[in-house]
C-alpha cells in the first residue's frame, strides 16, 4: 500500500486516481468528525469543500510526512 505522501506526489504528476485513493482512505474518518461538529447533513456539504481545498492545496503538502491523517 502506498503512503499518502506518495499518492499526493503522484497526483501532482498527473495521476488523478492517486488522489481519489487518498480520499477513499480518509473520507469516513473526516466525514464522521465533521458530522460530530456540524451535523450529518451539513457534514456532507462541508466534506465536499474539504476535498476541493485539499486537492487545490496538495502542492503545499510536506511530502516528508508519509500519512496525511493520524
Secondary structure, DSSP 8 states (H G I E B T S, - for coil): ---HHHHHHHHHTT-HHHHHHHHHHHHHHHHHHHHHHH-HHHHHHHHHHHHHHHHHTGGGS-TTSS-S--
